[in-house]
Structures are given as C-alpha cells and as structure tokens.
C-alpha cells in the first residue's frame, strides 16, 4: 500500500519489532492484507494514534454550536473521542479497514417513486455493525496469533473518530460532505478499527481531492451543510429520520420527500462514484422487500410486524413509532390520494408521535374543507397537546 493506496494490495515487507521487542514475520503486513481480504474487507491502512491530534478543536466547535442535536453521546467526553490514547493509553497503532457496500442500482431513482419508500442504501441489508465487528474480531485473533500484542476492535458505536483515522491511514479523505471518499470505492465504505499495542508501519494519508466541486453540498435537500466540511446534523435527513425522537420539524417535512430512513443524496452526488464498485458482501446486499417498499404496506405495520420485517436490520433500532412517523411524512409528500385511508386509520394509533404525523399527512392530501371538517370531529377528543397543535396548524387556529 505504498503511497497510502487504500486497496488491499501488498504492504511493505520490512522486518520490524513487536511492542515486546520480538521480531515480526517479514511479510506480516502483506499477510495481514490478505487475511483482511479473505474476511471481506476491501481497504486497509495503518495510522499513528497521534495522527488526528487536530480534530478535537473541530469536534468541540461542532458541539458548542449544538450541531449534534439530540446525539448527546457525541458530547460525552470529547477528549476521549478525539484521542485514541485517551480511549486506550496502550495503543500504538490503529488498523483501519473498509468494506465496500456499493449499490447495484442508482440510489436516487427511488425518489421519483413517490408512493414507495426510500431507505438508505446501507440499511437495506443486514446490520453492518454486527457483520463487521465479527470480521474484525476474526482478523484481530489472527493478528495476535501471528504477532502477539493486545487489541481492541471498534465499529461506529464507540467513542472513536473513524473517518479522521481512516483518512490518516490512507483509505481516502473526508469530503466536503464530511463523509469518506475513496478513489477506488467512491462514497460507499463501511469503516472498522483495530487498536493494537503492536508498533506497525504507518501508511501515508491521501490528499483531499475534492477541489472546487460542490456537488455534495448542493445536493442536500435541507441545506444541512453550513459550509464545506461543516454539517449541521439538526438539518440532516439522516439525523431527522433516525436520531431525532420527536415530531419532524415542519420546515423539513416537504424536503424529506419519500425518504423514510436515512438519505443518500450527498453520497450519491459525489463524482468519485464513477470509480465505485458493487459491494461483494452478500449479507450487505439489499433485500428485495426493502428496495422500494410500498408506503401503504409499511403504514400497516404493528410492532411485531415491524420487528419481523427488519430483523437483523439497522432500521429496527428506531422502533415502530418513529418509523411510522417517517412513513406518514412520506405519505403526505406522495400526492397519492389512495393513501388517505391509511393516514386516517393512523389518526387513532396509540402513539401521539404517529397520530401527529398522520394529521400532517392528511393536511397535505385532503382539500382544506375536508381537513377542516375532519378536524372539527376529532380535535376535541384528542388528549395530546402536540397532536392538537398539529390539527390547529393548517387551520391557523
């Protein structure tokens, strides 16, 4: 991987020492890359834990601006998140790995099918957290058997800044949309990390190759990028549909279109995707029933059916009520009058979050007179203040 190339090519084969002073096999790095490839990883690089020293200031500025919204876990001990040595003082090398999940179809095509739901590419197959963590553990066990030392593995859920570390390890660079961009795989890489006490040779980072391009920034439906390389998560559809727990703010509902879980717009817009490849991991491939599911069918899901449909899927973690909130926003944006009955049925759902979204959907699909008549028959029986406010908003009451 000379020059920081992120593909699983040969690594340098020079002889070097373990943390305990014992010599490693001369071809350890080459064997490490081969083992990683056999486990399904498509990119590998090694970074110095100190290589991201400058990110703490950026993280703190992001948090001070409140741009993390309700993601309080991001604000939990930023010093630990921004410095691998604070996370684990014995770490001497960080092995960063990428797994390609490139789609087999245009991820933007579904946005024109307004009566069907758009689920982010990464969430149409099995949950990558479980899959990649299992593979990382296998690779880590192989490394210990070959060279000794201690290891820790991380996939997205720990206080580790994977993207800056992946950039330092030469897997790619953080684009203006703040996501990773790879010369070989475009925007479609899942990341995982192995921290080790072994002192391994480092890879060179790749220079930022975004140039003057603004495709990702200009593609955002909610104008979530306040500047290049600066995201306000509170405006991001991925945040709103996944992390945000309450009603979707009114100013973003129309812009959501039929996106019910995540958003691929800024990723799909990147010109580097011309080099992207279809993912080779079968467990990450899109399930047929999640490629373009019917909004009508999704609106009928009770809790048991929701859990069954999204078994082993990352979608399951937001729960049925938040999911139906998103589905109802999409129904309201569909322009499909045949979905009125679905929204009316959900006016009586047990969840106020669902009922409130159903009110908004009906306000978009029905005439003003029809909505006003329905409101008069229901609003006085509604016990939740938030839902009552949804009824009043279209009527300016």
C-alpha positions in Angstrom: 0.0 0.0 0.0 2.8 2.4 -0.9 1.7 6.0 -1.0 -1.3 5.3 1.1 -3.3 3.4 -1.5 -6.4 2.1 0.2 -6.9 -1.1 -1.9 -5.9 -4.5 -0.5 -2.6 -4.5 -2.3 0.8 -5.7 -0.9 2.1 -3.9 2.2 5.7 -3.2 2.8 7.6 -6.4 4.0 10.4 -4.9 6.0 11.3 -6.6 9.3 10.2 -4.8 12.4 9.6 -5.4 16.1 6.6 -6.1 18.3 5.9 -4.0 21.4 7.7 -6.7 23.4 10.8 -6.4 21.2 10.3 -9.7 19.4 10.7 -9.7 15.6 7.6 -9.9 13.5 7.4 -12.1 10.4 9.0 -10.2 7.5 5.7 -10.4 5.5 3.3 -9.7 8.3 1.8 -6.6 6.6 1.3 -8.5 3.4 -0.3 -11.4 5.2 -2.5 -9.0 7.2 -3.9 -7.5 4.0 -4.5 -11.0 2.5 -6.3 -12.1 5.7 -8.4 -8.9 5.7 -9.4 -9.5 2.1 -10.4 -13.1 2.8 -12.7 -11.8 5.5 -14.4 -9.5 3.1 -12.6 -6.2 3.7 -11.8 -4.1 0.6 -9.5 -1.5 2.1 -6.8 -1.4 4.8 -4.4 1.1 6.2 -2.4 1.8 9.4 -2.3 5.1 11.2 -0.4 6.5 14.1 -2.8 7.1 17.0 -1.5 10.7 17.2 -2.3 11.4 13.6 -5.6 13.1 14.4 -4.4 15.5 17.0 -6.1 18.4 15.3 -9.6 17.1 15.3 -10.5 17.9 18.9 -10.9 21.6 18.2 -13.3 20.9 15.3 -15.3 18.5 17.4 -15.6 20.9 20.2 -16.7 23.7 17.8 -19.3 21.3 16.4 -20.6 20.6 19.9 -20.6 24.2 21.1 -22.7 25.1 18.1 -25.3 22.5 19.1 -25.0 21.0 15.6 -25.1 17.5 17.1 -28.7 17.9 18.1 -30.0 15.1 20.4 -26.9 13.0 19.9 -25.7 13.5 23.4 -23.3 10.6 23.1 -21.2 12.8 20.8 -20.8 15.3 23.6 -19.8 12.6 26.2 -16.1 13.2 26.9 -14.9 14.8 23.6 -11.3 14.4 24.7 -11.7 10.7 24.8 -13.4 10.6 21.4 -10.7 12.8 19.7 -7.6 11.0 21.0 -7.2 7.2 20.7 -4.6 7.4 23.5 -7.3 8.7 25.9 -9.5 5.9 24.8 -6.8 3.3 25.4 -3.4 4.5 26.6 -1.5 1.5 25.4 -2.5 1.8 21.7 0.5 2.2 19.4 -1.1 1.6 16.0 -4.6 1.9 14.5 -5.5 -0.5 11.7 -8.4 0.9 9.7 -10.5 -1.3 7.5 -13.1 -0.6 4.9 -15.9 -2.8 3.5 -17.4 -1.7 0.2 -21.2 -1.6 0.1 -21.6 0.0 -3.3 -25.2 -0.3 -4.6 -26.2 -2.3 -7.7 -28.7 0.4 -8.8 -29.0 4.2 -8.9 -29.8 5.2 -5.3 -31.6 8.3 -6.4 -34.1 6.6 -8.7 -36.4 5.6 -5.9 -37.0 9.3 -5.1 -39.3 9.6 -8.1 -41.5 6.7 -6.9 -43.5 8.8 -4.5 -45.8 6.1 -3.3 -42.9 3.9 -2.4 -40.3 4.4 0.4 -36.7 5.3 0.0 -34.5 3.5 2.6 -30.8 4.4 2.6 -28.6 2.0 0.7 -26.6 1.0 3.9 -29.8 -0.1 5.7 -31.4 -2.3 3.0 -29.4 -5.4 4.1 -28.1 -6.8 7.4 -26.8 -4.5 10.1 -23.2 -3.7 9.2 -22.3 -3.3 12.9 -22.8 -6.9 13.7 -21.2 -8.2 10.5 -18.1 -6.0 10.6 -17.5 -6.4 14.3 -17.5 -10.2 13.9 -15.0 -9.9 11.0 -12.8 -7.5 12.9 -12.6 -9.9 15.8 -11.5 -12.7 13.5 -8.8 -10.5 12.0 -7.7 -9.4 15.4 -7.4 -13.0 16.6 -5.3 -13.8 13.5 -3.0 -10.9 14.3 -2.5 -11.9 17.9 -1.7 -15.5 16.8 0.9 -14.2 14.3 2.5 -11.3 16.2 1.2 -11.2 19.8 0.2 -7.9 21.4 -3.2 -6.8 22.6 -6.1 -5.5 20.5 -9.4 -3.7 20.8 -12.0 -3.6 17.9 -14.5 -0.8 17.2 -17.4 -0.4 14.7 -19.1 3.0 14.8 -20.7 2.7 18.3 -17.7 3.5 20.4 -16.1 6.9 21.0 -13.7 6.6 18.0 -13.5 9.1 15.2 -13.3 6.5 12.4 -13.3 9.0 9.5 -10.3 11.1 10.5 -8.4 7.9 11.4 -9.3 6.3 8.0 -8.1 9.4 6.3 -4.8 9.3 8.3 -4.5 5.6 7.3 -4.8 6.4 3.6 -8.2 4.8 2.9 -9.4 8.1 1.4 -10.2 11.6 2.6 -13.1 13.3 4.3 -15.1 15.1 1.6 -16.9 18.4 1.8 -20.0 16.3 3.0 -17.8 15.1 5.9 -18.0 11.5 4.8 -15.2 9.4 3.5 -14.4 9.4 -0.2 -12.2 6.6 -1.7 -10.5 6.7 -5.1 -11.5 3.0 -5.5 -14.9 2.9 -3.9 -16.3 6.4 -4.1 -18.6 7.1 -1.1 -19.6 3.6 -0.2 -17.3 2.3 2.5 -18.2 1.0 6.0 -15.4 1.5 8.4 -14.0 -0.5 11.3 -10.9 -0.1 13.5 -8.5 -2.4 15.3 -6.4 -0.7 18.0 -3.3 -2.6 18.8 -0.2 -2.4 21.1 1.9 -3.5 18.2 4.1 -0.8 16.6 3.2 -1.3 12.9 4.5 0.8 9.9 2.2 3.6 9.0 0.5 4.4 5.7 0.6 7.8 4.1 -2.7 9.8 4.0 -4.2 10.7 0.7 -4.6 14.4 -0.1 -8.1 15.9 -0.3 -9.2 15.6 -3.9 -12.5 17.5 -3.7 -11.1 20.6 -5.4 -13.7 23.2 -6.3 -16.5 20.6 -6.5 -19.7 21.4 -4.6 -21.9 18.5 -5.9 -22.5 17.0 -2.4 -23.2 20.4 -0.8 -25.6 21.5 -3.5 -27.5 18.2 -3.5 -28.7 18.4 0.1 -32.5 18.8 0.3 -32.5 20.6 3.6 -29.3 22.7 3.2 -27.6 20.9 6.1 -24.1 21.9 5.1 -23.5 25.3 6.6 -20.1 25.4 4.8 -17.8 22.9 3.1 -16.7 20.3 5.6 -19.3 21.6 8.1 -22.6 19.7 8.8 -25.4 20.8 11.0 -26.9 17.5 11.9 -30.1 19.0 13.0 -31.0 19.8 9.4 -29.8 16.4 8.0 -32.5 14.0 6.8 -30.4 11.0 8.1 -30.4 12.6 11.6 -34.1 13.6 11.4 -35.3 10.2 10.4 -33.0 8.1 12.6 -31.7 10.1 15.7 -34.4 12.7 16.2 -37.0 11.3 18.6 -39.9 13.9 18.4 -42.0 15.2 15.6 -40.1 16.2 12.4 -39.8 20.0 12.4 -42.3 21.5 9.9 -39.6 23.3 7.9 -38.0 20.0 6.8 -41.1 17.8 6.1 -41.6 18.7 2.5 -37.9 18.3 1.8 -37.9 14.8 3.1 -39.9 13.5 0.2 -40.3 9.8 0.5 -37.0 9.2 2.4 -38.1 7.2 5.5 -34.8 6.1 6.8 -31.6 7.9 6.1 -30.6 9.9 3.0 -28.0 9.1 0.2 -28.2 12.3 -1.7 -24.8 13.8 -0.8 -23.1 10.4 -1.1 -24.7 9.6 -4.5 -23.8 13.1 -5.8 -20.0 12.6 -5.4 -18.3 12.4 -8.9 -15.8 10.0 -7.4 -18.5 7.4 -7.5 -17.6 6.9 -11.2 -15.0 4.5 -9.8 -17.3 2.8 -7.3 -17.9 -0.9 -7.5 -20.8 -3.0 -6.4 -20.3 -4.5 -3.0 -19.3 -8.1 -2.8 -20.6 -9.0 0.7 -23.9 -10.9 0.2 -25.1 -10.1 3.7 -25.0 -6.3 3.0 -26.9 -6.7 -0.3 -30.3 -5.1 -0.5 -33.2 -7.3 0.5 -35.8 -7.2 -2.3 -38.6 -6.2 0.1 -36.6 -3.1 1.2 -35.6 -1.7 -2.3 -38.8 0.2 -2.9 -41.4 -0.9 -0.3 -45.0 0.4 -0.6 -45.9 3.2 1.8 -49.4 1.7 2.1 -47.9 -1.6 3.2 -45.4 -0.1 5.6 -48.2 2.0 7.2 -49.9 -1.2 8.3 -47.0 -2.5 10.4 -47.7 -3.1 14.1 -44.8 -3.6 16.4 -44.5 -7.3 15.8 -44.7 -7.0 12.1 -42.2 -4.1 12.2 -39.7 -6.2 14.1 -40.2 -9.2 11.8 -39.6 -7.2 8.6 -36.5 -5.5 10.0 -34.9 -8.5 11.7 -31.1 -8.0 11.6 -31.6 -4.6 10.0 -30.3 -1.3 11.4 -33.8 0.1 10.8 -35.2 -1.8 13.8 -33.3 0.3 16.3 -35.6 3.4 15.7 -38.7 1.4 16.7 -42.1 1.2 15.1 -43.4 4.6 16.2 -40.6 6.7 14.8 -40.6 4.6 11.7 -44.3 5.2 11.1 -43.8 8.9 11.8 -41.4 8.9 8.8 -43.7 6.8 6.7 -46.5 9.3 7.3 -44.4 12.2 6.3 -43.6 10.4 3.0 -47.4 9.7 2.6 -48.1 13.4 3.0 -45.5 14.1 0.3 -46.7 11.4 -2.1 -49.6 13.3 -3.7 -51.3 9.9 -3.8 -55.0 10.2 -2.7 -55.3 6.4 -2.4 -53.1 6.7 0.8 -55.7 9.0 2.6 -57.4 6.0 4.2 -54.0 4.8 5.6 -53.4 8.2 7.2 -56.9 8.4 8.6 -56.6 5.0 10.2 -53.4 6.1 12.0 -55.2 9.1 13.5 -56.3 6.6 16.1 -52.9 5.0 16.8 -51.8 4.6 20.4 -48.7 6.7 19.7 -49.1 10.5 19.8 -46.0 10.7 17.5 -47.8 8.6 14.9 -51.1 10.4 15.3 -49.4 13.8 14.9 -47.7 12.7 11.7 -51.0 11.3 10.4 -52.6 14.7 10.9 -49.9 16.4 8.8 -50.2 13.8 6.1 -53.9 14.3 5.8 -53.5 18.0 5.6 -51.3 17.6 2.6 -53.6 15.1 0.8 -57.1 16.4 1.5 -58.7 19.6 0.5 -58.9 22.4 3.1 -62.6 21.9 3.6 -62.3 18.2 4.0 -59.5 18.6 6.5 -61.4 21.3 8.5 -64.5 19.0 8.7 -62.4 16.1 9.9 -60.6 18.3 12.4 -63.9 19.5 13.9 -64.9 15.9 14.5 -61.7 14.8 16.2 -59.7 17.6 17.7 -61.9 17.9 20.9 -61.3 14.2 21.6 -57.5 14.3 21.2 -55.8 14.2 24.6 -52.2 15.1 23.5 -51.2 18.7 23.2 -48.7 18.1 20.4 -51.3 16.3 18.3 -53.8 19.0 18.9 -51.2 21.6 17.7 -50.8 19.6 14.5 -54.6 19.8 13.9 -54.6 23.6 14.5 -51.6 24.4 12.4 -53.2 24.0 8.9 -56.3 25.8 10.1 -54.3 28.7 11.7 -56.3 28.3 14.9 
